[in-house]
Every structure is written in C-alpha cells, then in structure tokens.
Amino acid sequence: MPRELPLAEIFQLGYYWETKILLTAVKLDLFSSLGGKAHTAPEVAERMGAHPRALELLLNALVAMRVLVKDGDRFANASVARTHLVRTSPTYVGHLLLLHEAEWDHWGKLEETIRTGRSPARGHVFETDPELGANVLAVLDRIGQQSGPALARRLELTGARSLLDLGGGVGTHAIAFCTVYPELTATVFDLPETLTRAEQAVKEAGLEARIALRAGDFNRDPLGGPYDVALMSDILHYQGPDANSALLTKVYSCLAQGGRLIIKDRFLEPSGTSPAWVTAFAVHILVNTEQGRCYTVAEAMRWMEQAGFKSVEELERTAVVQGVKPS
Ligand SMILES: C[S@@+](CC[C@H](N)C(=O)[O-])C[C@H]1O[C@@H](n2cnc3c(N)ncnc32)[C@H](O)[C@@H]1O
C-alpha cells in the first residue's frame, strides 16, 4: 500500500507560480538578453523592451529560484542558465520549456475539457503551428539521439535492407538505425514542413545516399515500399483510434512479406494509473490535441491484428510493440 500523500505535498502539487515565472523568462528570452554579463534591471529592460519595475520583480524571483545571481543591483545568469537557457548555447534546452509555455492556454481550459470532453486544440500542431512543432521535434530529436542507437541494437535488425520511418520527424531514428546497421537504407516519411529540418539533419550525418525523404500526409498519400521494417515512433497518441487503425492497415500493405512493424509510444498500463508520467501525459494529450489519446498496448495490438499482423508482441513494457507480416 503506497504511503498517503502528506498535506504539504498536496500544496506543493498545486503550486505553479515559479513554473510560470521560469516559462515566461524563457519566452521573453531573458537569459539570452543577460548573456555572459551582469546588468541592472533597467539595462535588461531596455534590451528586451520590458517594463523596468515589473522586470525587476521577475529577476529577483529568478535569483531566489537560483537561476540568476545578483550582485548589488546587477543581475547575471547562474551557470546552469548560461549553459542551458541562453539560445546560442549548444546545450540550450529552452525548446522543451517553450513548449510548456505555448501549451499554457490550453491547460487553462482543462476544466472545460474535463466537463465537455472536447479539447480546445484545433488541427495538428505540426500543421497548424510549424514553429511549435519544431520545438516538439527539437525535444524529441534530443531524446532520440540518446536512446535511438540502443533501441536499434535491441531490435536486432541485421539482414533488413529497408526501413520506413513513418512520421520520422527530423530523421533521428532513421539516422540512428542506419548508423547501427551499415547495410540499411531508410525512408523518412513526414509532412513537407518537417522534412526541411530532416534534410539538414541527414546531411549533417552524411547519410544523404542512404536516407530518402518522402513528403506527404500518411493518412492520405501512398507510403512507397515494400519495406523490410516500418517504425512508428510517437505517432499513435496524436491521432484518434479510427485513424490509427486505418493507418496500421496501410502500413501493413507497404511492408514486404516477413516485414516487421515496430511501434514505439507512451502506452498506459491496462489500469490506466501507470506509468505515472504517462497518466499525466495522457491529460496533456487530451487538452493539447484535437483527436489524440494515450492508448494501452492491448489497443495497439488489436489494431495490428486487425490489419493482418501476426506474432504481435509487447517487446518493451508500455513502450515498444511489434508485429510481423506473414511470409
Ligand atoms: C511526435 S513527432 C515524432 C517524430 C519521430 N518519429 C520521433 O519519434 O522523434 C510526430 C511526427 O509525425 C509527423 N506527422 C504528423 N501527422 C502526420 C501526417 N498526417 N503525415 C505525415 N507525418 C505526420 C509530424 O510532422 C512529426 O514529425
């Protein structure tokens, strides 16, 4: 039996002032304005086009939060902010925080969404707000660069010649998989706006000869093929059940006989109450996407079996599911 939550932690869970202070500072790009030097509040206000007295209150709070330091009346970035919150830093992580900031208004409508079941989000972020979509992709690229090569090895794809990375984003997985398996070629299928970023990443990886980019809407356009392997990473939770079921049928038809479909997603346990992060992510998806949902592994497996896949199995708990097109 888990320990009951103490009252102090309930207050902590309900407290978001510091969250919004940090997100606003990132949105204002305050840390880049400070850069590597110390400035007074009026100086920073002038640089940013902000109100000096209002800004000083924000700066003081950020000092108390240990993101900034203050010496006399001058403010400077603490080393963590210089390293991760200044835009020009190669280890900038503001993309994720900007994403949270951009979703703030939708979260503000959570009560209404819970009452009506209807999300305030319209359309698909990758189509309606390419700049925000680019932030999502920057975050996913960062995660995928770390986890992609190990995932590729765990999947044991030796012998496979062609990979379809469906909704492959900036090509993070295609790049990781082609790096691990020298005989593999890949096709990144994605929306045209996204592929401009993929083009750059593939070029930087020196894999233009082995990774093709195919622009289109995967719900409407042909996917090409036949492929030995199809990967769908973080795709299902952006769409409704009917679209997913239809998409898996389409993927089945573009695979070679004996081909494998690998789905990587953030699945819920059947109880719906774990993994803990996914339970909160499911609410995020509810309020920030028009049709999206977090699914259970069983739901994904059912769509795969309906599409004709055999040997459907959960390879990694609540994370990776695989099915094979019979030979
Ligand atoms: C959450 S991202 C996942 C990116 C990548 N697979 C990964 O794991 O890092 C979803 C991707 O699906 C693409 N996408 C969404 N709807 C699409 C559609 N209808 N047709 C093609 N691509 C789509 C988006 O542009 C985006 O790159």
The ligand as a MOL file (V3000), in Angstrom:
LIG
                    3D

  0  0  0     0  0            999 V3000
M  V30 BEGIN CTAB
M  V30 COUNTS 27 29 0 0 0
M  V30 BEGIN ATOM
M  V30 1 C 5.7450 13.3360 -32.2050 0
M  V30 2 S 6.5560 13.5060 -33.7170 0 CHG=1
M  V30 3 C 7.5050 12.0240 -33.7730 0
M  V30 4 C 8.7810 12.1990 -34.5440 0
M  V30 5 C 9.6970 10.9680 -34.5860 0
M  V30 6 N 9.0200 9.7880 -35.0490 0
M  V30 7 C 10.2930 10.7070 -33.2300 0
M  V30 8 O 9.9950 9.7030 -32.5820 0
M  V30 9 O 11.1080 11.5340 -32.7960 0 CHG=-1
M  V30 10 C 5.2680 13.1430 -34.8630 0
M  V30 11 C 5.7120 13.2840 -36.2870 0
M  V30 12 O 4.6470 12.8720 -37.1400 0
M  V30 13 C 4.5410 13.7840 -38.2080 0
M  V30 14 N 3.1660 13.7590 -38.6970 0
M  V30 15 C 2.0520 14.0640 -38.0060 0
M  V30 16 N 0.9630 13.9000 -38.7740 0
M  V30 17 C 1.4100 13.4850 -39.9740 0
M  V30 18 C 0.7620 13.1340 -41.1770 0
M  V30 19 N -0.5730 13.1870 -41.2880 0
M  V30 20 N 1.5130 12.7110 -42.1960 0
M  V30 21 C 2.8710 12.6550 -42.1020 0
M  V30 22 N 3.5400 12.9660 -40.9630 0
M  V30 23 C 2.8100 13.3810 -39.9240 0
M  V30 24 C 4.9280 15.1140 -37.6100 0
M  V30 25 O 5.3260 16.0570 -38.5870 0
M  V30 26 C 6.0540 14.7060 -36.6850 0
M  V30 27 O 7.2960 14.7210 -37.3290 0
M  V30 END ATOM
M  V30 BEGIN BOND
M  V30 1 1 1 2
M  V30 2 1 2 3
M  V30 3 1 2 10
M  V30 4 1 3 4
M  V30 5 1 4 5
M  V30 6 1 5 6
M  V30 7 1 5 7
M  V30 8 2 7 8
M  V30 9 1 7 9
M  V30 10 1 10 11
M  V30 11 1 11 12
M  V30 12 1 11 26
M  V30 13 1 12 13
M  V30 14 1 13 14
M  V30 15 1 13 24
M  V30 16 1 14 15
M  V30 17 1 14 23
M  V30 18 2 15 16
M  V30 19 1 16 17
M  V30 20 1 17 18
M  V30 21 2 17 23
M  V30 22 1 18 19
M  V30 23 2 18 20
M  V30 24 1 20 21
M  V30 25 2 21 22
M  V30 26 1 22 23
M  V30 27 1 24 25
M  V30 28 1 24 26
M  V30 29 1 26 27
M  V30 END BOND
M  V30 END CTAB
M  END
